[in-house]
Structures are given as structure tokens and as C-alpha cells.
């Protein structure tokens, strides 16, 4: 029994030592290893290695810390080294609801959300330490930026989803530069998930809608008048063009008719000039009303009737 107790004790001690000498960092985790309170190793994601190195270069005394990107079973010195493990998954922040004023002085109630993850566990451990403390940083550093951005919009723009999303996403990029450098975490997604207008806005909205309708009506009427004037002007231009073309065509036809008549006239003269003269005199005789004609044998007009 003594030997069995001794063997069991040795096995238990070895198990305790082995358990105390190892730790596991899963694929969705990151960690900080300290030796007697001094950081010696950080285990991070490969895509965040450059961020951790840059933060270390800015912090005095962190140059000798080892960066490990291999996850899984790790070894440590038992009872001397301690390990702090954080999740590398996205965490969610939801803000309080707050009433703000838009740029055009309308009241609107908004609340925001943010997805964030820890990229530098060493910086996070130094500045924030626990998950519970991160909410305070989000309330004081992230939420005011989003609210101030929202204040720059007019009421109607809050319902233009792309405009609002682009504005908030632009602020996310600016925030991450500060958050990574100071606290070791970054925002992966951010947005305003609740926006509603208060009942006090209704009279103002109705008045604005009425003004907008009146404005649109005046615009439509003005456009109608303009179209009418343009149509009249176009019709006048078309009428002038048609009349002008008709006059040109009539002149061409008249010219062609005159030319044809002249040709016929010339041809008739060539056929029998004396007969033409006779016909002409007959026409003159017909029109001799209340006219005195002196009979003179040398008068060519009466030569056809001389001797009768």
C-alpha cells in the first residue's frame, strides 16, 4: 500500500507539473505569456502580426518580446509563467439609444452597433485588460464619433441607406487607426441599427411635404409653360418653312409655265405671223367701245378692212 501511495503521489505530482507546463491556444484565440509579471511572448493571428510588430516598435521595452503565430499546444514554465487568453472572434457592441438633432434641426432617435475584435493582445492587456472595460471605451471613443457624424445629416438623408452607410464606414476607417494604436482592437463593422423620428417632428414634416409638393407643382407648371412656348415656336418655324418652300415651289412652277408659254408663243409666231396679226386685230376690234377710229389708208390697224 505504501508503494502504491507513493506511485500515485508521484503520478499526481507529474500530472500537476505537466498540466502546469502546457497551455492551449485555439485557432480563434490569442494570448499573452508573462514571466514573473514581465511579458515574454504573444500568440497572435498571422494576419495581425504586422500590426503587433508596429505597436511594439512604438512602445519602449517591448522589442525583446517574442511573437508566435502558431496555435495549438504550447509550453510554459510552471508556477513562474502565466498566460492570459483572449478570443480572436468578433465581439458585439450595442450603444444606448439617444435623441439627436439633425442638421435641419429635427429630432431623431438613434442607436448604433459595432463588431470588433482584438488584434494586439499585448496592447489590449495593458490598456483595457478585460472585456467588461471595453464597453466604456466604445461609449467614449466610438459612439460620440458616430453621433457627431449623424448630426451632419439632414433629416431626409437618414433614410438614404447608402449615404448613411458610406458616412459611418468612412468614420470606421478613421477610428481604427486610433483604436489599434491605443487599445489593440479594431472595428470590423459598424452601423446605425435603429433610427426613428419622434412625434414632435410630424408637423414640421407635414409642412415640409406641403412646401415640397407646391414646389414640384410650380416646377411642373413652369415646365409645361416652357414646353407650350417651345411647341408654339416650333409650329411657327415649321409654318414659315412650309410657306417659304411653297412660294419657292410656286415661283418655280410659274417660271416653268412662263417659259412654256413663251416657247408656244414663239412657235405660233413661226407658224403664221400674219394670221397671228389678224387674230390680234380682231381682238382689238372687239374691245373698241366708245372709241373713235380715223379711216386712213395708211393706218395698219384698219388695213384689213380697207376697201370694204
C-alpha positions in Angstrom: 0.0 0.0 0.0 2.8 2.4 0.8 4.4 1.7 -2.6 1.1 2.3 -4.3 0.5 5.5 -2.5 4.0 6.7 -3.4 3.5 5.8 -7.0 0.1 7.5 -7.2 1.6 10.6 -5.5 4.4 10.7 -8.0 2.0 10.4 -10.9 -0.2 13.1 -9.4 2.7 15.4 -9.0 3.9 14.7 -12.5 0.4 15.3 -13.9 0.2 18.6 -12.0 3.6 19.6 -13.3 2.7 18.6 -16.9 -0.6 20.4 -16.7 1.1 23.5 -15.3 3.7 23.3 -18.1 1.3 23.4 -21.0 -1.4 25.6 -22.3 -3.6 25.5 -25.5 -4.3 28.4 -27.8 -7.1 27.6 -30.1 -7.4 28.9 -33.7 -9.9 31.5 -32.6 -7.8 32.7 -29.7 -4.8 34.9 -29.0 -2.7 35.0 -25.8 -0.1 36.9 -23.7 2.6 35.0 -21.7 4.3 36.6 -18.8 7.3 35.5 -16.7 7.1 36.9 -13.2 4.9 39.7 -14.5 7.1 40.6 -17.5 5.6 39.9 -20.9 7.8 37.5 -22.9 5.6 36.0 -25.6 2.4 37.0 -27.5 0.5 34.5 -29.6 -1.4 36.2 -32.5 -3.1 35.6 -35.8 -0.8 35.6 -38.8 -2.7 38.5 -40.5 -2.2 40.6 -37.4 1.5 40.0 -36.9 2.5 43.2 -38.7 0.1 45.3 -36.5 1.6 43.8 -33.3 5.2 44.5 -34.5 4.4 48.1 -35.3 2.8 48.7 -31.9 5.8 47.1 -30.2 8.2 49.3 -32.1 6.3 52.4 -30.7 6.4 51.1 -27.1 9.7 51.2 -25.2 10.8 47.9 -23.7 8.7 45.6 -25.9 11.4 44.9 -28.5 12.5 41.7 -26.9 9.0 40.1 -26.8 8.6 37.0 -28.9 5.7 36.9 -31.4 4.3 33.4 -32.1 1.7 32.8 -34.8 1.5 29.0 -34.3 -1.7 28.0 -32.5 -2.3 24.8 -30.5 -0.4 23.2 -27.6 2.2 25.5 -26.1 4.7 25.0 -23.2 5.4 27.3 -20.3 7.4 27.3 -17.1 5.1 26.1 -14.3 4.3 28.4 -11.5 6.5 31.1 -13.0 4.8 31.9 -16.2 1.2 33.0 -16.5 -1.0 33.0 -19.7 -3.8 35.4 -20.5 -6.0 34.2 -23.3 -8.4 36.4 -25.3 -10.8 35.5 -28.1 -10.0 36.5 -31.7 -13.6 36.3 -32.7 -15.8 39.3 -33.5 -17.5 40.8 -30.4 -20.6 42.9 -30.5 -21.2 46.3 -29.0 -24.7 47.9 -28.8 -25.0 51.5 -27.8 -27.6 53.2 -25.8 -30.5 54.9 -27.6 -30.1 58.7 -27.8 -32.1 61.6 -29.3 -30.0 63.8 -31.5 -30.7 66.9 -33.7 -30.2 66.7 -37.4 -28.6 69.4 -39.4 -32.0 70.9 -40.3 -33.0 70.9 -36.6 -35.2 67.8 -36.5 -35.2 65.3 -33.5 -34.3 61.7 -34.3 -33.7 58.7 -32.0 -30.7 56.5 -32.9 -28.8 53.6 -31.6 -25.7 52.0 -33.1 -23.9 48.7 -33.2 -20.3 47.7 -33.8 -18.5 44.4 -34.5 -14.9 44.5 -33.2 -12.0 42.0 -32.5 -8.8 42.1 -30.6 -5.7 42.2 -32.9 -3.0 43.0 -30.4 -3.5 41.2 -27.1 -0.4 42.9 -25.5 -1.8 46.4 -26.1 -5.3 45.2 -25.1 -4.0 43.7 -21.8 -2.1 46.9 -21.0 -4.8 49.4 -21.7 -8.1 47.6 -21.2 -7.4 44.2 -19.6 -11.0 42.7 -19.5 -13.9 42.5 -21.9 -16.1 44.4 -19.5 -13.8 47.5 -19.7 -14.1 47.7 -23.5 -17.7 49.0 -23.4 -16.6 52.1 -21.6 -14.0 52.8 -24.4 -16.7 52.2 -27.1 -19.0 54.6 -25.3 -16.4 57.4 -25.0 -14.4 56.9 -28.2 -16.6 55.3 -30.8 -20.2 56.3 -30.1 -19.6 60.1 -30.0 -17.9 60.0 -33.4 -20.9 58.2 -34.9 -23.3 60.6 -33.3 -21.4 63.7 -34.4 -21.4 62.3 -38.0 -25.1 61.8 -37.8 -25.6 65.4 -36.7 -24.1 66.5 -40.1 -27.0 64.9 -42.0 -30.4 66.5 -42.7 -33.5 64.5 -41.7 -34.3 63.1 -45.1 -30.7 61.8 -45.5 -31.1 59.4 -42.6 -33.4 57.3 -44.8 -30.9 57.1 -47.7 -29.2 53.8 -46.7 -26.2 54.1 -48.9 -25.4 57.6 -47.8 -25.6 56.8 -44.2 -23.6 53.5 -44.6 -20.8 55.3 -46.5 -20.6 58.0 -43.9 -20.4 55.6 -41.0 -17.9 53.3 -42.8 -15.7 56.3 -43.5 -15.6 57.1 -39.8 -14.8 53.4 -39.0 -11.5 53.7 -41.0 -10.5 56.8 -39.1 -11.4 55.2 -35.8 -9.4 52.0 -36.4 -6.2 54.0 -36.7 -6.7 55.3 -33.2 -8.2 52.1 -31.6 -5.4 49.8 -32.9 -2.7 52.2 -31.8 -4.1 52.9 -28.3 -6.1 49.8 -27.3 -5.2 46.9 -29.6 -8.6 46.2 -31.1 -10.3 47.2 -34.3 -13.8 47.7 -35.6 -14.8 45.3 -38.4 -18.3 46.5 -38.9 -20.3 49.5 -37.7 -23.7 51.0 -38.4 -26.8 52.7 -37.1 -29.3 49.9 -36.4 -32.1 51.9 -35.0 -33.4 55.3 -36.2 -36.8 56.6 -35.7 -38.3 60.1 -35.7 -40.3 61.5 -32.8 -43.9 62.6 -32.9 -42.9 66.2 -32.4 -41.4 66.1 -35.9 -44.7 65.3 -37.6 -46.0 69.0 -38.0 -42.7 70.1 -39.4 -42.6 67.1 -41.8 -46.1 67.8 -43.0 -45.3 71.4 -43.6 -42.1 70.5 -45.5 -44.0 67.9 -47.6 -46.7 70.6 -48.4 -43.9 73.0 -49.5 -42.2 70.3 -51.5 -45.5 69.4 -53.3 -46.1 73.1 -54.0 -42.6 73.5 -55.3 -43.0 70.4 -57.5 -46.3 71.7 -58.8 -44.8 75.1 -59.7 -41.9 73.3 -61.3 -44.3 71.1 -63.4 -46.4 74.2 -64.4 -43.3 76.1 -65.3 -42.0 73.2 -67.4 -45.5 72.9 -69.0 -45.5 76.6 -69.9 -42.0 76.3 -71.3 -43.0 73.2 -73.4 -46.0 75.1 -74.7 -43.9 78.1 -75.8 -41.4 75.8 -77.4 -44.2 74.0 -79.2 -45.7 77.3 -80.5 -42.2 78.5 -81.6 -41.6 75.1 -83.4 -45.0 75.3 -85.1 -44.3 78.9 -86.2 -40.9 77.9 -87.6 -42.5 75.0 -89.4 -45.3 77.2 -90.8 -42.7 79.8 -92.0 -40.6 77.0 -93.6 -43.7 75.4 -95.3 -44.9 78.8 -96.7 -41.3 79.7 -97.8 -40.9 76.3 -99.5 -44.4 76.7 -101.2 -43.5 80.2 -102.5 -40.3 78.8 -103.9 -42.2 75.9 -105.5 -44.9 78.3 -106.9 -42.2 80.5 -108.3 -40.5 77.5 -110.0 -43.9 76.3 -111.4 -44.7 79.9 -112.7 -41.3 80.2 -114.2 -41.7 76.9 -115.9 -45.2 77.9 -117.2 -43.9 81.2 -118.4 -41.1 79.5 -120.2 -43.5 77.0 -121.8 -45.9 79.8 -122.8 -43.0 81.7 -124.4 -42.0 78.6 -126.3 -45.6 78.2 -127.5 -45.8 81.8 -128.4 -42.6 81.7 -130.4 -43.7 78.6 -132.1 -47.0 80.2 -133.0 -45.3 83.2 -134.5 -43.1 81.0 -136.6 -46.2 79.1 -137.9 -48.1 82.1 -139.4 -47.3 85.6 -138.3 -49.9 87.3 -140.5 -52.6 85.1 -139.1 -51.5 86.0 -135.6 -51.6 89.7 -136.5 -55.2 89.2 -137.9 -56.3 87.5 -134.7 -54.8 90.3 -132.6 -56.6 92.9 -134.7 -59.9 91.0 -134.3 -59.4 91.1 -130.5 -58.8 94.9 -130.7 -61.9 95.4 -132.8 -64.0 93.6 -130.1 -62.7 96.0 -127.5 -63.4 99.2 -129.5 -66.2 100.5 -127.4 -66.8 104.3 -127.3 -63.7 104.7 -129.4 -63.2 106.9 -132.4 -61.0 105.5 -135.3 -59.9 107.7 -138.2 -60.1 105.9 -141.5 -56.8 106.3 -143.0 -55.5 104.1 -145.7 -52.0 104.2 -144.1 -53.4 103.1 -140.7 -52.2 99.5 -140.2 -55.0 98.8 -137.8 -57.7 99.1 -140.4 -55.8 97.9 -143.3 -57.6 94.5 -143.3 -61.0 96.3 -143.9 -59.8 98.9 -146.4 -61.8 98.7 -149.5 -65.0 97.4 -147.8 
